[in-house]
Amino acid sequence: MNPKPSLRAVRGEILHFLSDPAVAGAAALQHFSDGILAIRDGHVVELGPADDMLAKLPSDIVHDDYRGQLILPGFVDTHTHYAQTDIIASHGEQLLAWLEKYTFPAEARFADPAHAATVANFFCDELLRNGTTTVMAFATVHASSVDALFEAALQRRMRLITGKVLMDRNCPPELRDCAASGEAESRTLIERWHGRERLLYAVTPRFACTSTPAQMESAARLFAQHPGLYLQSHLAESRGEVEWTARLHPTARSYLDVYDGFGQLGARSMYAHCIWLDDVDRARMATTGSAMSFCPTSNLFLGSGLFDLERARALGVRVGLGTDVGAGTSFSMLQTLNEAYKVLQLKGQRLSAQSAFHLATLGGAHSLYLDDRIGNFLPGKEADLVVLDPQATPLLARRMASCAKLSERLFVMMMLGDERMVAATHVMGEVAWRRPLRR
């Protein structure tokens, strides 16, 4: 007989969300100023006030004591590019020029499996250092780049969604596949990785301009044929991209209509950016269960435009948050929330701190149809968590001293915080990263 998995506990100030604060208000969150999270076999067993939990837990239970720090569910990044890690902070282009000048040359290097493995390991370590435990990421057109990222995530027990990029036109020859080869390689990767441990596969047409109609049909076929499969792409990021798409697809009503016409909308489809849409498009995404990834740092960096969270919410679209590295300028979800707040200020919209942290945790999980497994600390959920240190920098410590309410403290964390705030990251209950002790 296998021994019963050992029970362990995590103690500290604990916050998680039961629903969206923008809808349910204060009832959407659960907060314990001193709480204990009990974990067995990588899953949440129970959560409650420390005094109550101590009375029922074994006296010799192994526990991590984070009193004085804030424990949240692990962050969920719904759109990024691991192959663009090495071009983050590259100067001076907008989207289409960025692809030609920086992205395509960087991705061509992933023909080398050793290079792909090196970047994949760095990428996953950097996510954990920033408190991100679930990620949906683009690889490259090379099947070996997908293998490398899945292998790195598997070693760390992270929840990862990725897939081989499909591109058979309007890209350099060394990054071009064809509809048949793209589908065949994708099928092999799906069989190898999809549903293995915490790994999930995403059919990945880069965007409508880089796949022929034959490849778009192929991508839709893959998406429809495999239960639980994801699809990820880009949508209406910049005006130039929208105009180019209209020239290539003159009979489509809109950019979204191109994907819809090829059968690529539906549950578990994730579209990054979604800036230059109208309410007809947004309503169609809501009806089909398709999701948007809000990528504020890259949208500002490339000068693409401002995401309309208010209209997406009003029409019932699922929305997650994406760092979109390397056009995105940080792996930190705290910094991404910082920029999200500013984008919405420019749109004349408000983002409360509670709504922001919901977006980075349970909201992201909901957008990925994973909220039955991750996103909060309800019993049975996978025990991924991030520990934030409110005293991480002198400025944070000083500013926190004048905060009377939880909402104030959360707002300060998202505006002044970055990876320095992350004291520890746990994956499936175990420490995956911990900040080195200060000397």
C-alpha beads as a LAMMPS data file, in Angstrom:
LAMMPS data file: protein, C-alpha beads

439 atoms
438 bonds

1 atom types
1 bond types

-500.0 500.0 xlo xhi
-500.0 500.0 ylo yhi
-500.0 500.0 zlo zhi

Masses

1 110.0

Atoms # bond

1 1 1 0.000 0.000 0.000
2 1 1 1.151 3.540 -0.743
3 1 1 1.576 5.700 2.358
4 1 1 -1.060 8.391 2.833
5 1 1 0.265 11.676 1.375
6 1 1 1.572 13.902 4.147
7 1 1 -0.400 16.933 5.245
8 1 1 1.363 20.294 5.205
9 1 1 0.307 23.851 5.908
10 1 1 1.055 27.396 4.842
11 1 1 0.416 30.226 7.286
12 1 1 0.143 33.981 6.753
13 1 1 -2.267 36.671 5.657
14 1 1 -4.331 34.907 2.988
15 1 1 -6.497 36.409 0.245
16 1 1 -8.355 34.696 -2.565
17 1 1 -11.399 35.351 -4.729
18 1 1 -14.634 33.415 -5.020
19 1 1 -15.984 35.491 -7.909
20 1 1 -15.440 38.798 -9.720
21 1 1 -15.386 41.856 -7.382
22 1 1 -16.621 44.012 -10.274
23 1 1 -19.873 42.023 -10.065
24 1 1 -20.154 40.739 -6.497
25 1 1 -18.314 43.453 -4.564
26 1 1 -16.937 42.557 -1.133
27 1 1 -18.631 39.149 -1.215
28 1 1 -16.265 38.135 -4.033
29 1 1 -13.222 37.837 -1.787
30 1 1 -12.228 35.876 1.277
31 1 1 -9.532 37.341 3.529
32 1 1 -7.808 36.013 6.635
33 1 1 -5.435 38.386 8.439
34 1 1 -3.860 35.260 9.969
35 1 1 -4.887 32.142 8.103
36 1 1 -3.702 28.619 7.440
37 1 1 -3.987 26.722 4.174
38 1 1 -3.855 22.935 4.601
39 1 1 -2.481 20.971 1.630
40 1 1 -2.257 17.274 0.849
41 1 1 -0.799 15.710 -2.300
42 1 1 -0.522 19.109 -3.971
43 1 1 -4.182 20.042 -3.473
44 1 1 -6.009 22.299 -1.047
45 1 1 -7.664 20.448 1.822
46 1 1 -8.985 23.340 3.887
47 1 1 -8.533 27.060 4.542
48 1 1 -9.484 29.004 7.640
49 1 1 -8.423 31.294 10.497
50 1 1 -5.174 30.179 12.075
51 1 1 -6.649 29.575 15.557
52 1 1 -9.396 27.337 14.177
53 1 1 -7.053 25.436 11.914
54 1 1 -4.397 24.900 14.598
55 1 1 -7.030 23.297 16.821
56 1 1 -7.736 20.589 14.245
57 1 1 -4.360 20.049 12.543
58 1 1 -1.695 17.661 13.873
59 1 1 0.748 19.417 16.195
60 1 1 3.735 18.149 14.208
61 1 1 2.463 19.248 10.794
62 1 1 5.117 20.582 8.409
63 1 1 4.316 24.191 7.677
64 1 1 5.731 27.273 6.000
65 1 1 5.281 30.346 8.174
66 1 1 4.771 33.536 6.168
67 1 1 3.164 35.684 8.853
68 1 1 3.529 39.365 7.964
69 1 1 3.289 38.536 4.262
70 1 1 0.345 38.177 1.875
71 1 1 -0.465 34.793 0.317
72 1 1 -2.404 34.757 -2.962
73 1 1 -3.159 32.060 -5.539
74 1 1 -0.361 31.769 -8.098
75 1 1 -0.579 34.307 -10.906
76 1 1 -2.043 33.266 -14.276
77 1 1 -0.411 34.718 -17.420
78 1 1 -2.749 34.192 -20.380
79 1 1 -0.474 35.363 -23.207
80 1 1 3.281 35.514 -23.674
81 1 1 6.087 34.369 -26.022
82 1 1 8.879 32.357 -24.482
83 1 1 10.938 32.634 -27.675
84 1 1 10.981 36.426 -27.332
85 1 1 12.669 36.421 -23.928
86 1 1 15.949 37.626 -25.416
87 1 1 14.427 40.579 -27.305
88 1 1 12.559 42.154 -24.405
89 1 1 13.282 45.909 -24.287
90 1 1 14.272 46.214 -27.966
91 1 1 13.905 49.791 -29.094
92 1 1 11.657 51.682 -31.373
93 1 1 9.178 49.773 -33.558
94 1 1 5.461 49.174 -33.863
95 1 1 3.911 45.758 -34.359
96 1 1 4.552 44.769 -37.985
97 1 1 8.037 46.290 -38.061
98 1 1 8.737 44.668 -34.673
99 1 1 8.002 41.251 -36.149
100 1 1 10.380 41.765 -39.059
101 1 1 13.209 43.452 -37.165
102 1 1 13.238 41.531 -33.886
103 1 1 10.771 38.661 -33.587
104 1 1 11.419 36.587 -36.685
105 1 1 15.251 36.669 -36.363
106 1 1 14.976 35.702 -32.685
107 1 1 12.587 32.842 -33.407
108 1 1 14.781 31.474 -36.204
109 1 1 17.385 30.593 -33.545
110 1 1 14.956 28.042 -32.077
111 1 1 15.802 25.632 -34.873
112 1 1 18.599 24.691 -32.446
113 1 1 17.083 22.431 -29.734
114 1 1 19.866 23.301 -27.299
115 1 1 19.076 27.005 -27.594
116 1 1 15.370 26.284 -27.138
117 1 1 16.049 24.284 -23.969
118 1 1 18.260 27.009 -22.484
119 1 1 15.651 29.711 -23.069
120 1 1 12.785 27.493 -21.888
121 1 1 14.494 26.814 -18.574
122 1 1 15.276 30.497 -18.037
123 1 1 11.719 31.466 -19.003
124 1 1 10.096 29.076 -16.523
125 1 1 12.459 30.084 -13.730
126 1 1 11.717 33.743 -14.397
127 1 1 7.966 33.112 -14.241
128 1 1 8.321 31.390 -10.872
129 1 1 10.550 34.201 -9.589
130 1 1 7.668 36.541 -10.425
131 1 1 4.991 34.401 -8.794
132 1 1 3.440 33.045 -12.011
133 1 1 2.488 29.387 -11.826
134 1 1 0.200 29.022 -14.875
135 1 1 1.031 30.339 -18.337
136 1 1 -0.302 30.228 -21.883
137 1 1 2.647 30.819 -24.196
138 1 1 3.633 30.813 -27.834
139 1 1 6.571 28.640 -28.870
140 1 1 7.909 28.874 -32.454
141 1 1 7.273 27.031 -35.706
142 1 1 9.853 24.419 -34.649
143 1 1 8.407 21.304 -32.990
144 1 1 11.531 21.032 -30.843
145 1 1 10.768 24.455 -29.333
146 1 1 7.465 23.065 -28.063
147 1 1 9.171 19.982 -26.639
148 1 1 11.678 22.191 -24.821
149 1 1 9.046 24.364 -23.154
150 1 1 6.822 21.460 -22.158
151 1 1 9.830 19.633 -20.706
152 1 1 10.915 22.671 -18.670
153 1 1 7.392 23.129 -17.262
154 1 1 7.051 19.410 -16.551
155 1 1 10.228 19.436 -14.473
156 1 1 8.808 22.308 -12.389
157 1 1 5.256 20.880 -12.212
158 1 1 3.867 24.121 -13.648
159 1 1 0.565 24.347 -15.486
160 1 1 1.452 25.252 -19.071
161 1 1 -0.487 25.681 -22.309
162 1 1 1.574 25.992 -25.490
163 1 1 1.835 24.758 -29.059
164 1 1 3.725 24.894 -32.327
165 1 1 3.259 28.168 -34.217
166 1 1 1.596 27.719 -37.614
167 1 1 2.832 30.049 -40.387
168 1 1 2.772 29.259 -44.094
169 1 1 2.870 32.739 -45.641
170 1 1 4.116 36.296 -45.044
171 1 1 7.065 35.204 -42.942
172 1 1 10.740 34.340 -43.588
173 1 1 11.322 31.035 -45.441
174 1 1 13.165 29.543 -42.473
175 1 1 10.035 30.004 -40.322
176 1 1 7.527 28.784 -42.870
177 1 1 5.723 25.456 -42.757
178 1 1 2.766 24.337 -44.881
179 1 1 -0.762 23.305 -43.995
180 1 1 0.053 19.587 -44.203
181 1 1 3.347 19.653 -42.297
182 1 1 1.977 22.035 -39.675
183 1 1 -0.980 19.749 -39.017
184 1 1 1.133 16.589 -38.942
185 1 1 3.686 18.047 -36.512
186 1 1 0.900 19.434 -34.323
187 1 1 -0.797 16.030 -34.135
188 1 1 2.448 14.406 -33.024
189 1 1 2.962 17.040 -30.336
190 1 1 -0.629 16.715 -29.137
191 1 1 -0.209 12.964 -28.701
192 1 1 3.072 13.477 -26.850
193 1 1 2.083 16.268 -24.469
194 1 1 -1.616 17.130 -24.234
195 1 1 -3.037 16.105 -20.864
196 1 1 0.303 14.901 -19.507
197 1 1 0.576 15.944 -15.857
198 1 1 -0.468 19.658 -15.910
199 1 1 0.350 20.277 -19.573
200 1 1 -2.169 21.272 -22.242
201 1 1 -1.793 21.844 -25.969
202 1 1 -2.873 24.914 -27.940
203 1 1 -3.294 24.985 -31.708
204 1 1 -1.386 28.160 -32.584
205 1 1 -1.942 29.993 -35.875
206 1 1 0.178 33.100 -35.318
207 1 1 -2.403 35.471 -36.766
208 1 1 -4.693 35.608 -39.779
209 1 1 -2.082 37.252 -42.023
210 1 1 0.525 34.500 -41.650
211 1 1 -1.646 31.472 -42.438
212 1 1 -3.261 30.581 -45.759
213 1 1 -6.926 29.545 -45.865
214 1 1 -5.765 25.925 -46.086
215 1 1 -3.770 26.262 -42.874
216 1 1 -6.588 28.087 -41.087
217 1 1 -8.921 25.211 -42.003
218 1 1 -6.314 22.758 -40.750
219 1 1 -6.008 24.605 -37.421
220 1 1 -9.774 24.555 -36.957
221 1 1 -9.850 20.835 -37.720
222 1 1 -7.240 20.134 -35.038
223 1 1 -9.090 22.312 -32.529
224 1 1 -12.364 20.482 -33.136
225 1 1 -11.026 16.930 -33.159
226 1 1 -9.182 16.759 -29.839
227 1 1 -11.138 17.019 -26.558
228 1 1 -9.919 19.737 -24.224
229 1 1 -7.564 21.274 -26.780
230 1 1 -6.910 25.030 -26.796
231 1 1 -6.430 27.524 -29.613
232 1 1 -4.414 30.727 -29.285
233 1 1 -3.784 33.572 -31.688
234 1 1 -3.590 37.362 -32.000
235 1 1 -6.502 39.635 -32.834
236 1 1 -6.848 43.320 -33.714
237 1 1 -3.658 44.426 -31.996
238 1 1 -2.786 47.382 -34.234
239 1 1 -4.506 49.408 -36.907
240 1 1 -1.924 48.401 -39.504
241 1 1 -2.541 44.715 -38.763
242 1 1 -6.318 45.215 -39.039
243 1 1 -5.939 46.959 -42.410
244 1 1 -3.643 44.208 -43.704
245 1 1 -6.105 41.536 -42.628
246 1 1 -8.935 43.358 -44.416
247 1 1 -6.914 43.376 -47.647
248 1 1 -6.228 39.639 -47.386
249 1 1 -9.835 38.793 -46.449
250 1 1 -12.004 41.349 -48.260
251 1 1 -15.267 39.442 -47.744
252 1 1 -14.937 39.205 -43.940
253 1 1 -16.986 41.649 -41.880
254 1 1 -14.113 42.147 -39.447
255 1 1 -10.815 40.711 -38.299
256 1 1 -12.661 38.496 -35.803
257 1 1 -14.953 37.325 -38.586
258 1 1 -11.932 35.766 -40.305
259 1 1 -11.346 33.436 -37.358
260 1 1 -15.064 32.836 -36.987
261 1 1 -15.401 31.910 -40.645
262 1 1 -12.715 29.259 -40.228
263 1 1 -14.354 27.784 -37.116
264 1 1 -11.696 28.946 -34.661
265 1 1 -13.909 30.554 -32.012
266 1 1 -15.200 28.666 -29.002
267 1 1 -14.469 27.520 -25.480
268 1 1 -10.718 27.445 -24.764
269 1 1 -9.836 29.806 -27.625
270 1 1 -7.712 32.735 -26.431
271 1 1 -7.098 35.863 -28.493
272 1 1 -4.436 38.324 -27.432
273 1 1 -4.962 42.116 -27.520
274 1 1 -8.466 42.585 -28.990
275 1 1 -8.110 46.357 -29.133
276 1 1 -9.629 47.376 -32.479
277 1 1 -12.947 45.547 -32.143
278 1 1 -16.552 46.728 -32.120
279 1 1 -19.403 45.508 -29.951
280 1 1 -20.586 43.078 -32.625
281 1 1 -17.206 41.351 -32.357
282 1 1 -17.226 41.436 -28.571
283 1 1 -20.727 39.998 -28.406
284 1 1 -19.704 37.218 -30.780
285 1 1 -16.736 36.348 -28.580
286 1 1 -19.024 36.230 -25.546
287 1 1 -21.584 34.035 -27.304
288 1 1 -18.970 31.535 -28.455
289 1 1 -17.115 31.471 -25.122
290 1 1 -13.909 32.817 -26.685
291 1 1 -11.578 34.795 -24.418
292 1 1 -9.440 37.923 -24.613
293 1 1 -5.980 38.449 -23.143
294 1 1 -5.421 42.038 -22.010
295 1 1 -1.712 42.831 -22.603
296 1 1 -1.170 46.388 -21.358
297 1 1 2.622 46.615 -21.280
298 1 1 3.076 45.477 -24.880
299 1 1 0.161 47.561 -26.141
300 1 1 1.769 50.666 -24.672
301 1 1 5.305 49.688 -25.707
302 1 1 4.366 49.112 -29.356
303 1 1 1.912 52.014 -29.420
304 1 1 -0.873 49.660 -30.470
305 1 1 -3.823 51.140 -28.587
306 1 1 -5.893 50.892 -25.409
307 1 1 -7.904 47.836 -24.386
308 1 1 -11.578 48.405 -23.498
309 1 1 -12.182 46.309 -20.401
310 1 1 -15.493 48.014 -19.632
311 1 1 -17.106 46.942 -22.913
312 1 1 -15.673 43.431 -22.702
313 1 1 -17.136 43.009 -19.210
314 1 1 -20.472 44.577 -20.144
315 1 1 -20.905 42.115 -22.995
316 1 1 -19.831 39.099 -20.945
317 1 1 -16.482 38.268 -22.563
318 1 1 -13.990 36.207 -20.585
319 1 1 -10.837 38.289 -19.998
320 1 1 -7.413 37.319 -18.681
321 1 1 -4.172 39.254 -18.258
322 1 1 -1.040 38.712 -20.358
323 1 1 2.530 39.935 -20.006
324 1 1 3.203 39.359 -23.736
325 1 1 6.973 39.182 -23.328
326 1 1 9.008 40.286 -25.384
327 1 1 6.990 43.292 -26.619
328 1 1 5.668 43.243 -23.088
329 1 1 8.232 44.831 -20.817
330 1 1 8.080 42.672 -17.684
331 1 1 7.490 39.110 -16.484
332 1 1 5.903 40.643 -13.378
333 1 1 2.127 40.440 -13.111
334 1 1 2.319 43.238 -10.548
335 1 1 3.924 45.526 -13.111
336 1 1 1.397 44.350 -15.688
337 1 1 -1.428 45.344 -13.335
338 1 1 0.290 48.703 -12.873
339 1 1 0.123 49.334 -16.619
340 1 1 -3.417 47.939 -16.872
341 1 1 -4.576 50.557 -14.383
342 1 1 -2.979 53.317 -16.472
343 1 1 -4.420 52.034 -19.758
344 1 1 -7.889 52.083 -18.240
345 1 1 -7.329 55.550 -16.797
346 1 1 -6.653 56.759 -20.338
347 1 1 -9.915 55.065 -21.406
348 1 1 -11.804 56.869 -18.632
349 1 1 -12.345 53.568 -16.804
350 1 1 -11.579 52.478 -13.253
351 1 1 -9.750 49.344 -12.146
352 1 1 -10.014 48.633 -8.434
353 1 1 -7.197 46.793 -6.719
354 1 1 -9.544 43.920 -5.901
355 1 1 -10.604 43.589 -9.551
356 1 1 -6.967 43.754 -10.621
357 1 1 -5.840 40.888 -8.404
358 1 1 -8.903 38.883 -9.392
359 1 1 -7.878 39.386 -13.038
360 1 1 -4.391 38.053 -12.275
361 1 1 -5.683 34.961 -10.437
362 1 1 -9.231 33.575 -10.649
363 1 1 -10.143 35.797 -13.618
364 1 1 -7.242 34.447 -15.631
365 1 1 -8.146 30.891 -14.644
366 1 1 -11.758 31.511 -15.709
367 1 1 -10.661 32.876 -19.090
368 1 1 -8.722 29.628 -19.650
369 1 1 -11.545 27.365 -18.435
370 1 1 -9.279 26.239 -15.606
371 1 1 -11.146 27.774 -12.666
372 1 1 -12.236 24.295 -11.581
373 1 1 -8.569 23.487 -10.954
374 1 1 -6.700 26.707 -10.160
375 1 1 -7.302 30.382 -9.322
376 1 1 -8.334 30.218 -5.663
377 1 1 -7.980 28.105 -2.528
378 1 1 -11.241 26.175 -2.472
379 1 1 -10.882 22.529 -1.359
380 1 1 -9.638 20.264 -4.131
381 1 1 -7.916 23.000 -6.124
382 1 1 -4.267 22.659 -7.116
383 1 1 -2.234 24.385 -4.418
384 1 1 -0.320 27.010 -6.393
385 1 1 0.438 30.181 -4.468
386 1 1 2.574 33.305 -4.371
387 1 1 3.799 35.053 -1.225
388 1 1 4.156 38.839 -1.410
389 1 1 6.329 40.789 1.031
390 1 1 4.840 44.244 1.749
391 1 1 8.177 45.338 3.241
392 1 1 10.233 44.329 0.190
393 1 1 11.578 47.825 -0.494
394 1 1 11.983 50.887 1.734
395 1 1 9.387 52.796 -0.285
396 1 1 6.851 49.966 -0.022
397 1 1 7.400 49.671 3.706
398 1 1 6.986 53.406 4.218
399 1 1 3.883 53.642 2.049
400 1 1 2.289 50.569 3.659
401 1 1 2.578 52.168 7.078
402 1 1 -0.122 54.670 6.130
403 1 1 -2.553 52.153 4.588
404 1 1 -5.582 51.455 6.761
405 1 1 -7.559 49.149 4.471
406 1 1 -6.810 45.971 2.520
407 1 1 -7.872 47.706 -0.706
408 1 1 -5.283 50.446 -0.108
409 1 1 -2.527 47.934 0.527
410 1 1 -3.408 45.960 -2.589
411 1 1 -3.336 49.103 -4.693
412 1 1 0.087 50.080 -3.366
413 1 1 1.385 46.573 -4.093
414 1 1 0.273 46.677 -7.710
415 1 1 1.554 50.195 -8.312
416 1 1 4.902 49.962 -6.493
417 1 1 5.511 46.222 -6.548
418 1 1 7.544 44.035 -8.882
419 1 1 9.476 40.772 -8.618
420 1 1 11.236 42.081 -5.485
421 1 1 7.940 41.638 -3.632
422 1 1 7.803 37.915 -4.341
423 1 1 9.106 36.148 -1.248
424 1 1 8.189 32.646 -2.423
425 1 1 6.268 30.727 -5.053
426 1 1 4.727 27.318 -4.368
427 1 1 3.676 24.879 -7.092
428 1 1 1.329 22.062 -6.056
429 1 1 2.033 22.932 -2.444
430 1 1 5.820 22.684 -2.679
431 1 1 8.288 25.560 -2.703
432 1 1 9.312 26.155 -6.323
433 1 1 11.162 29.409 -5.714
434 1 1 12.137 31.300 -2.583
435 1 1 13.888 34.626 -2.324
436 1 1 17.428 34.221 -1.001
437 1 1 17.944 35.456 2.526
438 1 1 19.266 38.997 2.746
439 1 1 22.752 39.301 4.167

Bonds

1 1 1 2
2 1 2 3
3 1 3 4
4 1 4 5
5 1 5 6
6 1 6 7
7 1 7 8
8 1 8 9
9 1 9 10
10 1 10 11
11 1 11 12
12 1 12 13
13 1 13 14
14 1 14 15
15 1 15 16
16 1 16 17
17 1 17 18
18 1 18 19
19 1 19 20
20 1 20 21
21 1 21 22
22 1 22 23
23 1 23 24
24 1 24 25
25 1 25 26
26 1 26 27
27 1 27 28
28 1 28 29
29 1 29 30
30 1 30 31
31 1 31 32
32 1 32 33
33 1 33 34
34 1 34 35
35 1 35 36
36 1 36 37
37 1 37 38
38 1 38 39
39 1 39 40
40 1 40 41
41 1 41 42
42 1 42 43
43 1 43 44
44 1 44 45
45 1 45 46
46 1 46 47
47 1 47 48
48 1 48 49
49 1 49 50
50 1 50 51
51 1 51 52
52 1 52 53
53 1 53 54
54 1 54 55
55 1 55 56
56 1 56 57
57 1 57 58
58 1 58 59
59 1 59 60
60 1 60 61
61 1 61 62
62 1 62 63
63 1 63 64
64 1 64 65
65 1 65 66
66 1 66 67
67 1 67 68
68 1 68 69
69 1 69 70
70 1 70 71
71 1 71 72
72 1 72 73
73 1 73 74
74 1 74 75
75 1 75 76
76 1 76 77
77 1 77 78
78 1 78 79
79 1 79 80
80 1 80 81
81 1 81 82
82 1 82 83
83 1 83 84
84 1 84 85
85 1 85 86
86 1 86 87
87 1 87 88
88 1 88 89
89 1 89 90
90 1 90 91
91 1 91 92
92 1 92 93
93 1 93 94
94 1 94 95
95 1 95 96
96 1 96 97
97 1 97 98
98 1 98 99
99 1 99 100
100 1 100 101
101 1 101 102
102 1 102 103
103 1 103 104
104 1 104 105
105 1 105 106
106 1 106 107
107 1 107 108
108 1 108 109
109 1 109 110
110 1 110 111
111 1 111 112
112 1 112 113
113 1 113 114
114 1 114 115
115 1 115 116
116 1 116 117
117 1 117 118
118 1 118 119
119 1 119 120
120 1 120 121
121 1 121 122
122 1 122 123
123 1 123 124
124 1 124 125
125 1 125 126
126 1 126 127
127 1 127 128
128 1 128 129
129 1 129 130
130 1 130 131
131 1 131 132
132 1 132 133
133 1 133 134
134 1 134 135
135 1 135 136
136 1 136 137
137 1 137 138
138 1 138 139
139 1 139 140
140 1 140 141
141 1 141 142
142 1 142 143
143 1 143 144
144 1 144 145
145 1 145 146
146 1 146 147
147 1 147 148
148 1 148 149
149 1 149 150
150 1 150 151
151 1 151 152
152 1 152 153
153 1 153 154
154 1 154 155
155 1 155 156
156 1 156 157
157 1 157 158
158 1 158 159
159 1 159 160
160 1 160 161
161 1 161 162
162 1 162 163
163 1 163 164
164 1 164 165
165 1 165 166
166 1 166 167
167 1 167 168
168 1 168 169
169 1 169 170
170 1 170 171
171 1 171 172
172 1 172 173
173 1 173 174
174 1 174 175
175 1 175 176
176 1 176 177
177 1 177 178
178 1 178 179
179 1 179 180
180 1 180 181
181 1 181 182
182 1 182 183
183 1 183 184
184 1 184 185
185 1 185 186
186 1 186 187
187 1 187 188
188 1 188 189
189 1 189 190
190 1 190 191
191 1 191 192
192 1 192 193
193 1 193 194
194 1 194 195
195 1 195 196
196 1 196 197
197 1 197 198
198 1 198 199
199 1 199 200
200 1 200 201
201 1 201 202
202 1 202 203
203 1 203 204
204 1 204 205
205 1 205 206
206 1 206 207
207 1 207 208
208 1 208 209
209 1 209 210
210 1 210 211
211 1 211 212
212 1 212 213
213 1 213 214
214 1 214 215
215 1 215 216
216 1 216 217
217 1 217 218
218 1 218 219
219 1 219 220
220 1 220 221
221 1 221 222
222 1 222 223
223 1 223 224
224 1 224 225
225 1 225 226
226 1 226 227
227 1 227 228
228 1 228 229
229 1 229 230
230 1 230 231
231 1 231 232
232 1 232 233
233 1 233 234
234 1 234 235
235 1 235 236
236 1 236 237
237 1 237 238
238 1 238 239
239 1 239 240
240 1 240 241
241 1 241 242
242 1 242 243
243 1 243 244
244 1 244 245
245 1 245 246
246 1 246 247
247 1 247 248
248 1 248 249
249 1 249 250
250 1 250 251
251 1 251 252
252 1 252 253
253 1 253 254
254 1 254 255
255 1 255 256
256 1 256 257
257 1 257 258
258 1 258 259
259 1 259 260
260 1 260 261
261 1 261 262
262 1 262 263
263 1 263 264
264 1 264 265
265 1 265 266
266 1 266 267
267 1 267 268
268 1 268 269
269 1 269 270
270 1 270 271
271 1 271 272
272 1 272 273
273 1 273 274
274 1 274 275
275 1 275 276
276 1 276 277
277 1 277 278
278 1 278 279
279 1 279 280
280 1 280 281
281 1 281 282
282 1 282 283
283 1 283 284
284 1 284 285
285 1 285 286
286 1 286 287
287 1 287 288
288 1 288 289
289 1 289 290
290 1 290 291
291 1 291 292
292 1 292 293
293 1 293 294
294 1 294 295
295 1 295 296
296 1 296 297
297 1 297 298
298 1 298 299
299 1 299 300
300 1 300 301
301 1 301 302
302 1 302 303
303 1 303 304
304 1 304 305
305 1 305 306
306 1 306 307
307 1 307 308
308 1 308 309
309 1 309 310
310 1 310 311
311 1 311 312
312 1 312 313
313 1 313 314
314 1 314 315
315 1 315 316
316 1 316 317
317 1 317 318
318 1 318 319
319 1 319 320
320 1 320 321
321 1 321 322
322 1 322 323
323 1 323 324
324 1 324 325
325 1 325 326
326 1 326 327
327 1 327 328
328 1 328 329
329 1 329 330
330 1 330 331
331 1 331 332
332 1 332 333
333 1 333 334
334 1 334 335
335 1 335 336
336 1 336 337
337 1 337 338
338 1 338 339
339 1 339 340
340 1 340 341
341 1 341 342
342 1 342 343
343 1 343 344
344 1 344 345
345 1 345 346
346 1 346 347
347 1 347 348
348 1 348 349
349 1 349 350
350 1 350 351
351 1 351 352
352 1 352 353
353 1 353 354
354 1 354 355
355 1 355 356
356 1 356 357
357 1 357 358
358 1 358 359
359 1 359 360
360 1 360 361
361 1 361 362
362 1 362 363
363 1 363 364
364 1 364 365
365 1 365 366
366 1 366 367
367 1 367 368
368 1 368 369
369 1 369 370
370 1 370 371
371 1 371 372
372 1 372 373
373 1 373 374
374 1 374 375
375 1 375 376
376 1 376 377
377 1 377 378
378 1 378 379
379 1 379 380
380 1 380 381
381 1 381 382
382 1 382 383
383 1 383 384
384 1 384 385
385 1 385 386
386 1 386 387
387 1 387 388
388 1 388 389
389 1 389 390
390 1 390 391
391 1 391 392
392 1 392 393
393 1 393 394
394 1 394 395
395 1 395 396
396 1 396 397
397 1 397 398
398 1 398 399
399 1 399 400
400 1 400 401
401 1 401 402
402 1 402 403
403 1 403 404
404 1 404 405
405 1 405 406
406 1 406 407
407 1 407 408
408 1 408 409
409 1 409 410
410 1 410 411
411 1 411 412
412 1 412 413
413 1 413 414
414 1 414 415
415 1 415 416
416 1 416 417
417 1 417 418
418 1 418 419
419 1 419 420
420 1 420 421
421 1 421 422
422 1 422 423
423 1 423 424
424 1 424 425
425 1 425 426
426 1 426 427
427 1 427 428
428 1 428 429
429 1 429 430
430 1 430 431
431 1 431 432
432 1 432 433
433 1 433 434
434 1 434 435
435 1 435 436
436 1 436 437
437 1 437 438
438 1 438 439
